[in-house]
Amino acid sequence: MRFFNYIAHEWIPSASDRWFANLNPANTGDIIGEFPRSNAADIEQAVRTAQEAFRTWSRMPAPRRGEIIRRAGEIFIRRKDELAAIMTREMGKPIFETKGDIQEAIDTAFYSATETRRLFGYNTPSELPNKMNLSFRTPIGVCGIITAWNFPIAVPSWKIFPALAAGNTVVWKPSDDAPHSAVIFAEILEEAGVPPGVFNVVHGDAEAGAALVEHPNVRVIAFTGSTATGTQIAARCGALNKKVSLEMGGKNAVIIMGDADLDLALDGVLWGAFGTTGQRCTATSRLILHEPIYDRFLRMLVEQVQSLRIGSGLDPDIQMGPVINQRQCDKILSYIRIGQEEGARLLTGGKRLDTGELAYGYFIAPTIFTDVLPTMRIWREEIFGPVLSVAKAHSFEHALALANDSEYGLSSAIYTRSVEYAFAAMQDIEAGITYINAPTIGAEAHMPFGGVKNTGNGHREGGWTVFDIFTEWKTVYVDFSGRLQRAQIDTQSD
Ligand code: NAD
């Protein structure tokens, strides 16, 4: 079956007439369909359409836009089971996780809809008499949205709903590893009442993404993906004076102190490291164990990891699905080799699973390395798979130093019963998110989300902060004195 781009409520083929196949990573013989490998001409058409639609959409009262977005959330609820199966089939994570992915979009829709009745501005005193100062948010125009495949609905929704709520129009270039979910997103927005041209989807790879970045009438780029791609995009946006928000890679650490509730920590590490097959920007990929509980916790962890049920996410009993594609499978296996060559100790896993039905997909055994040193590549580089690197800390300060010794800074966690350790971690861990006695994954839609260092560029999605990406501030001075008043000149202090 062939799928098309979505522009102005029409499903249209790409000008390129080139296609890519979308495969089920749990069974690569299961081909979901062919999608257009779009080019600059497709982006041009979508951006022109979105620009025309901006005139009316941006002038629609914000709460009316909010009603449409709220309806989209309700349709996501209605189509949740169907969409979860589509998403699992194309990107592999188990159905209970893809339902969670959609729930995040529902929460974001309702949150964004509510924000359309706020979008607060400021009204402040003037330094001059009979003068009033206001500042309020204005929409920017066409927003280019470029996303990764691991949260095919949730992550795009963090960008699309606030962008639309604020009065912008959107051209979205979804990941070529999860394009089918994007088709359903478009169907839902259309049914909800989003007018033609306000929301457009152009499928493809880096070529289409780069054309979106380069287009002069795209005033904002909101990107989620790897640090390598994001950095490249930011450089272009810098040269083009374009607003850009980046959500990029992570290498998230969990600290487990000797006083922690180890059963609680065990559940958290299992879920953080091997949920979504470790393919989350917030996945736990570094585990820092306080010396007194090091051996005991590892024994507990290995026992649980070895009993994880692995297979197609469409099977409701499965706990961990495949990795996304051949490239990623090769990359993870090469990091496993690198870890062994660097001298880390392979405690469990470390191989591709290729017996029985698993032979048809990209399955890798959940893998744990111990004796990992901070100089090793498996400690420093994002692997984005079911691989956990463990180091031993002899004190809280040592644990903190290990956690912070990273070029990334997205999520982090500490398990402890000590108020002192918990508060010191909140204050001193260099990350955009810190969890106390909870895993590194589990963001909520109404809270700021994003990272420091090479994870981001200072923006935050989620919550109220996302509107800083999708709006400009307009400042207005109203002088009703009836005479010329000169700021600074008439108010000199000497
Ligand atoms: P990727 O960087 O390869 O691709 C991301 C998107 O960018 C895709 O849509 C891709 O087609 C597009 N793209 C690639 N090259 C481009 C270019 N030159 N110009 C414009 N667009 C281009 O990332 P991926 O493999 O799809 O996703 C995995 C990465 O995403 C991991 O590093 C992960 O940590 C990160 N991620 C981050 C977050 C976060 O919120 N911080 C969330 C999810 C995933």
Residues whose N, C-alpha, C, O or C-beta is under 5 A from the ligand:
A	BS01	NAD	I146 T147 A148 W149 K173 P174 S175 D176 G204 D205 A206 G209 A210 T224 G225 S226 T227 T229 E247 M248 G249 G250 R280 C281 T455
